[in-house]
């Protein structure tokens, strides 16, 4: 197996042109305006954006895909993604997701894409922010996977994917219409930007995160991989967002299967009424077997659907209770959902703040 080549670009940006450059604005002010208004940590706190280790890890987190890297061949091909105009040709609707691990994942008639953050298009950001020791520790100061999976590799692979997605001018107009690239970027600037990235290193394919060895990934396959390799209660992205959608989809399947069974049973009944098939042993056995199947299958499938619903309900209930306790403990508060108003810590009955 070939070993991974050394990163020849170090902490330098893979491009020199600033396609967001505005006359009369210094780089520091430009960087300050390039970040989102806020971001979240695992404890759900929302904090102002700043260039720090945990923000970079959160923004370029690919752990969910890297944890199943040896199985990704089942979800996609080791090839660059196809251009945006071809995705439209395949009847895939572009859906925005700010999670990098959802970038280039497709399913249910959608292609999930992460828009290019403005700060990634500023060369000075690459020079000052992507240091291995800067992203190699977690919030407690312990080493993390960032030490081995450089965040810079994730960012570079992400940009490289856009050189394939936005290859033609038609792709560029689609990207701007979907707000995947900043509005002030022009087609001429984009061409120069892509050319610099693709010629920045002779070993560019070795300098990206392992996930970007693959292009588009099929969501249904990712769900199966997570279901069978991980916990049976976990999938990559839940298929149903409510109990109603769960029952609706499974009910549709039952109705379609019932109609199919009725058609076959009717055909068998007509066939057995004829002299030619009445004495046919094969048809007799087939009729017997399918009749038993049509009785047993619904009797098994319906309880399984109900069992899956009950299991999902219990798992979600336990997870909600656990999350609530952890959250309340973190905030230093406690109250009971079943309790009365004002039962939370620090407020006694009769001391509630009156409504204005």
N, C-alpha and C positions, 0 to 999 in steps of 0.2 A: 504494500500500500504506500502510495506517495505521501511524503510528509508535507505539512503545510509550510509554504514559503514564508520568509520573514517579511513583515510589513515594511515596505520600502518608503512609505510616506510618513511614518512616525505619527506625530500629532499635527502635521500640516494638513490643510484643507485639500481635498482632491480637485479643487478648482481655485482660480484666482479672481475671476470676474464676480463682481457683486451685482447681481441682476435686480436687486432691490434698491440700488444706490439712488439716493435722492440728493439733489443739489442743496448745499448749505446745511446739511444735517450730519453731525459727527457720528462716529461708529457707536459710541456708548449710548447715545440717545436712540439710535436705530435698533440696537440690541434690546434696549429696555422696552421698546414698543413691539418687539417680535414675539414676546411670550404671551401665553394665555392669561386670563384675568385671575385664575385660581387653579389649584389641582388638589387631588385627594391622596391621602395615605391609606394604608390598610385599616387604620382605626377610624377611618371616615372623617377625620378632621380636614377642613378646607383651609389651606394656608396660601399666602401670596407666593407667586412664582419667583424663584431666584435660582441662579445657576449653582446647584449644589448636588452632592452625590445622590441623595435619595430621589431628587427630581429626575435626574438622568436615568436612573434605574427604572423608575416608574414609566417614564416616557418611552423607553426603548426595551421594555421587558418582553422577552421571548421565551421565558422559562417553560411555559406550558407546551410549546412546540419542541424545545430542546430536550425536554424530559421524555419525549416519545420519538426522538430523532431517528432511531433505528427502524421505526415502523412507518415513517413518512412516505416511503415508496408506495405504500398502499393507498395514499390519499392524493398523490400528485406525481408529476413527471419531473425529473431533474433537467428542466429547461426554463428559459426566461418566460415571463408571462406574455400573453398575446396582447397586441395593442388595443386601445379602448374602442376603436371603431369595430374591431372584430368581436369584442365582448357584446356590443350592441347588436351585431349581426346574429349572435347566439341567443338573443332575446334575454340578456342578463341586465337587470336594472342596477345601476351603480348606487350603492348605499354607503353613506359615510360612517366610519367608525374610528374613533380616536385611539383605539387599542391597536398597538402594533401587531399583536398576535392574531388579530382578525384581518389584517391586511392581506389581500389576495385570496381570501377564503370565499368560496362560492357555494351556493345551494339555495333551493326554494326560489329559483328565478332571480337571485340577487348575486352581485359581486361586491363584497365588502372591501372598501379602500380607505386607507388613512390619508387625509390631506397632508401635503408637505408643510411642516411647521416653518414659519418665517425664519426662525433663528438658524435652521439648517442651511439656508441659502446665503448666510453671511460668513465669509471666510474667517474673520477674526474669532468667531465662536468656536470653530474647529481647532484653532491654534491654542485657545486658552482653556477649553472645557474638557476635552477628551484625553485625560491622563489616566492610565491604568490604575495607579494607586489612589486616584481620586474617586474611583467608582468601585473599588474592590472591597469595601467594608459596608456592613449594614448599619441600621440606626443605632445598634448597640456597640458598634466598633468591631464586630466579628467579621472574619473573611466570608465572602459570598461568592456565588457563581460568577459575579462580574469580573473577578480576578482572572478567570479562564475564558469567559466569553466577554471579550472586551465590548463595552457599550459602543465604542467607535465602529466596530465591525457591524453591529446591528444598524447603526445610522447609515453607514456606507452602503450596506446591502439594500436598505430601504430606498436610498436615492438611486441606486443602480436599477432597482425595479421600475422606477419611473422613466428611466431612459428607454426601457422597452415598452412601457405602457403608452408613453407619449412620443411616438416615433414620427408621426406625420402631422401636418398642419391640421388635418381634420381631428386627430386625437387631441391636439392642443386646444382646439375650440371646445371639444367635449369636456376636457379637464377644467377649463375656465367656467363653462356653464355649470358644472357640478361643484365648483369652488374647491377643486383639488390643488390648484396652484394659485398664488396671490394674483390679484387683479392687475397689478401694475407690471407684471411680467409680460413681455412681448414675445412673439414667435422668434424674432431675430435673436433676442437675448437668450431664449431657451435653447436654440440651436448651438450657440456658442457655449452655453453651460454644459450641455450634453457632450459636446466634443471634448471639452476639457476633462470631464469625468472619465470618459472612455479611454483617453490617452494619458491619464495621470500616472498609471503604473502598468508595467508589463505583466504583473501577476495579480491583476485586479480581482480575478475570480477566487484567489486564495485569501484575499483581505476582507471578505465579507463573512457575516455570521453563517453558521451551517444551515440555518433555516432557508437562507436565500439561495442555496444550491437548487432549491425547488421553486417552481413558479406558483401557479394556481393550485390551491388545495381544496379538495371536495369536503364539504361540511359533514355529510352523512358518514363518510369514512372516518373522519376525525372523531365523531361521536361514537362510532363502533370501537375504535381503538381505545378511547378513554373508558368506555363501558366495560370492555373485556379485560383490559390490562390494569386499569385502576379499580376504583370502587364501583360496584354495580349501580350505585345511586348517583354516580357522577357522569356527566357527558361534557363535551367541549362547549356546546351552546345548546341550551334546552330547546326542544322542538315545540313544546307547548308553553305558552305564557300565562295560561289560566286553566282551571279545571274544566271550564266550559269548552275550551278548544280541544282538550284531551278527549272528552266524551264525544264531541262533535266529529272528530276525525275517526275515532274508533267505531262510532255508530255508522258513519258512512261506509266503512269497510264491511261491517256486518250486513248492511242493506245490500251492498253490491254482491257479497258472497251468497246471501240468501237468494237473490235473483238468479245467480248463476246455478245454484243448486236446484231451484225450481225448474229452470229450463231443462237441465239434465234429467231430473226425475220425470218430467212430463214426456220427454223424448223416450225414456226407457219404458214408461207406461204404454205409450203408443206402440212401441216396438214389440213389447210382450203380447200385445193384443193381436198381432199378426200371426198367421200360421207358421210362417217361415222362422221367426225368431222365438216363438213360444217353446220350441223343443231344442233350442240351441243352448248347450251347457255353458258355454263361455258367457253368453249374454245373461243367463240365469245367475251365474256367479257374480258377474259385474253388477247386476241389479241388487243382489243381496248385499254385496260389500258397500256399494254407494249408499244404499238405504241406511245401513248401520252408521256409516260415516256422517250422513246428514243429520242423524239423531244425536250422535256423540259429540261432533265438532262444536255446535253451538253450546251444548251443555258444559263443555270445557272452556271455550273461548270467553264466554260472558263472565264466569267467575274469575278467570285470569285478569280480565280488564278491571273488575271490581277490586281484586287483590292488589293490582298495580296502583289503582287509585288510593286505596287505604295505605299502602306502603309509602307512596309519595306524600300523602297527607301527614302521616306520622313523622316522616323524615323532616318535612318542612316545619312542622310544629315544634319538634325538638330543636331544630336549628334556630328557629325564631326565638324560642325561650332562652337558648344559650347565648345568642347574640344580644338579646335584651339585657341579660344579667351582666355580660361583659361590658356592654356599653354603659349601663348605669353605674357599674363599679368604677369604670374609667372616669366618668363625670362626677363621681362622688355623690350620686343621688340614688334613690330607690323608691319605687312605688309599685303598687299592684294594679294590674289592668282591671281586676275585679273590685278594687278598693273604691272608696268614696273620694270625691273631689277634695283636694287639700291634704291627702294622706301621704304625699311624698315628703322626703326629708326636708326639714327646715320650715315647714308651713303647718300650722295647727288649724284645727277647725275653727271657723269664725274669723280667721286672720287672712282670708284670701283677699287679694287685691280687687277692689270693686271695679266693675266695668265702667269705662268712661262713656 
